Amino acid sequence: MGRAMERKVAQTELEPQEYQSLVTAAQKSGLSIKEALRQAALRWTAEESGIDPKDPIFDIALGRKKPLTVKLKGAALTRSRRASEEVDVAVYDAE
């Protein structure tokens, strides 16, 4: 048998006009006042977190996007190979 998640109650005060706007918006969306406030709080915290859920870094669904391919040329390719060899020496004590 699973244990029920602990819930917390958050309480606030609204001006009469703010409350009436909340009631109207909740009814229009088919939500209870409790659910409308919960959704508003979750949306606000997501926005304030600074994390953009549309950022591609969060799109980790396999097969949806091709992996990033980097093709180095010339001096950049040479530096990359040299850096890789230096890492091997440092990490694996390999030459």
KAGI-V271825 format. One record per residue. RES is the residue in one letter. SS is DSSP state (2 for helix, 1 for strand, 0 for the rest). PSI is psi in radians with two decimals (none if undefined). OMEGA is omega in radians with two decimals (none if undefined). Layout:
RES_SS_PSI_OMEGA, RES_SS_PSI_OMEGA
//
This chain:
M_0_2.25_-3.12, G_0_2.66_3.11, R_0_2.37_-3.12, A_0_2.45_3.09, M_0_2.45_3.09, E_0_2.36_3.13, R_0_2.63_3.09, K_0_2.62_3.11, V_0_2.23_3.05, A_0_2.31_-3.05, Q_0_2.54_3.11, T_0_3.02_3.09, E_0_2.48_3.11, L_0_2.61_3.00, E_0_2.69_-3.11, P_2_-0.72_-3.12, Q_2_-0.64_3.09, E_2_-0.75_3.14, Y_2_-0.76_-3.14, Q_2_-0.67_3.08, S_2_-0.70_3.11, L_2_-0.82_-3.14, V_2_-0.80_-3.12, T_2_-0.81_-3.13, A_2_-0.72_3.14, A_2_-0.81_3.14, Q_2_-0.73_-3.13, K_2_-0.60_-3.14, S_2_-0.02_-3.14, G_0_0.51_-3.12, L_0_2.70_2.97, S_0_2.85_3.10, I_2_-0.72_3.14, K_2_-0.84_-3.12, E_2_-0.65_3.11, A_2_-0.76_3.11, L_2_-0.69_3.12, R_2_-0.81_3.12, Q_2_-0.69_3.12, A_2_-0.74_3.13, A_2_-0.75_3.13, L_2_-0.73_3.12, R_2_-0.76_-3.13, W_2_-0.78_-3.13, T_2_-0.62_3.10, A_2_-0.75_3.14, E_2_-0.69_-3.10, E_2_-0.28_-3.11, S_0_-0.39_-3.10, G_0_-0.02_3.13, I_0_2.20_3.10, D_0_1.87_-3.11, P_0_-0.26_3.11, K_0_-0.06_3.10, D_0_2.28_-3.10, P_2_-0.38_-3.13, I_2_-0.43_-3.14, F_2_-0.03_3.13, D_0_1.56_-3.05, I_0_0.24_3.13, A_0_2.17_-3.11, L_0_2.41_3.06, G_0_-0.14_-3.11, R_0_-0.59_-3.13, K_0_2.60_3.09, K_0_2.57_3.10, P_0_2.67_3.12, L_0_2.28_3.11, T_0_2.23_3.11, V_0_2.19_3.12, K_0_1.93_3.13, L_0_2.63_3.13, K_0_2.73_2.99, G_2_-2.29_-3.06, A_2_-0.62_3.14, A_2_-0.67_3.11, L_2_-0.73_3.12, T_2_-0.80_3.12, R_2_-0.69_3.14, S_2_-0.78_3.13, R_2_-0.74_3.13, R_2_-0.75_3.13, A_2_-0.71_3.13, S_2_-0.74_3.12, E_2_-0.68_3.13, E_2_-0.63_3.09, V_2_-0.76_3.11, D_2_-0.78_3.14, V_2_-0.79_-3.10, A_2_-0.72_-3.06, V_2_-0.81_-3.01, Y_2_-0.03_-3.08, D_0_0.69_-3.10, A_0_2.50_3.08, E_0_none_none
//
